[in-house]
Amino acid sequence: MQSIDPDRLTLEIAHSRLKIVKSFGDAMRDPTYKKLIETRAKALMKKRGFDSKKFQANDKDQS
């Protein structure tokens, strides 16, 4: 299964859920926090049922 990098919104949600004291920008510049946030964001994407192929194809639901 192909992995895709999380988008900024998902990264910011992960940052807020982790309750990191540093600001989002500062945390993303720190390699340790960046890896932690990215890992949590990927888990959030997986939990939401994220479809990487749909995201890569830029498909939008017509609701």
C-alpha positions as CSV (number, residue, x, y, z in Angstrom):
1,M,0.0,0.0,0.0
2,Q,1.3,3.4,-1.0
3,S,1.8,6.0,1.7
4,I,1.0,9.7,1.2
5,D,2.1,12.7,3.2
6,P,-0.6,14.3,5.3
7,D,-1.9,17.7,4.3
8,R,-1.3,20.8,6.5
9,L,-4.8,20.7,8.0
10,T,-4.3,17.1,9.2
11,L,-0.9,18.0,10.6
12,E,-2.4,21.0,12.5
13,I,-5.2,18.7,13.9
14,A,-2.6,16.2,15.0
15,H,-0.5,19.0,16.6
16,S,-3.5,20.2,18.6
17,R,-4.5,16.7,19.7
18,L,-1.0,16.0,20.9
19,K,-1.2,19.2,23.1
20,I,2.3,20.3,22.2
21,V,3.3,23.5,24.0
22,K,5.4,24.8,21.0
23,S,3.6,26.6,18.2
24,F,2.8,24.6,15.0
25,G,5.6,26.3,13.0
26,D,8.2,25.8,15.8
27,A,7.2,22.2,16.3
28,M,7.5,21.4,12.5
29,R,11.0,22.8,12.5
30,D,12.1,20.5,15.3
31,P,12.8,17.0,13.8
32,T,11.5,15.1,16.8
33,Y,8.2,16.9,17.0
34,K,7.9,16.9,13.3
35,K,8.1,13.1,13.1
36,L,5.7,12.8,16.1
37,I,3.1,15.1,14.4
38,E,3.5,13.3,11.0
39,T,3.0,9.9,12.6
40,R,-0.1,11.0,14.5
41,A,-1.5,12.7,11.3
42,K,-1.1,9.5,9.3
43,A,-2.9,7.6,12.0
44,L,-5.7,10.2,11.9
45,M,-5.9,9.8,8.1
46,K,-6.1,6.0,8.4
47,K,-8.8,6.2,11.1
48,R,-10.9,8.5,8.9
49,G,-10.7,6.0,6.1
50,F,-8.5,8.2,3.9
51,D,-8.2,7.0,0.3
52,S,-4.8,7.9,-1.0
53,K,-5.6,7.1,-4.6
54,K,-8.6,9.4,-4.5
55,F,-6.5,12.1,-3.0
56,Q,-3.8,11.8,-5.6
57,A,-6.3,11.8,-8.4
58,N,-7.9,15.0,-6.8
59,D,-11.3,13.4,-7.0
60,K,-14.1,15.3,-5.2
61,D,-17.4,13.8,-3.9
62,Q,-20.3,15.4,-5.6
63,S,-22.7,15.6,-2.6
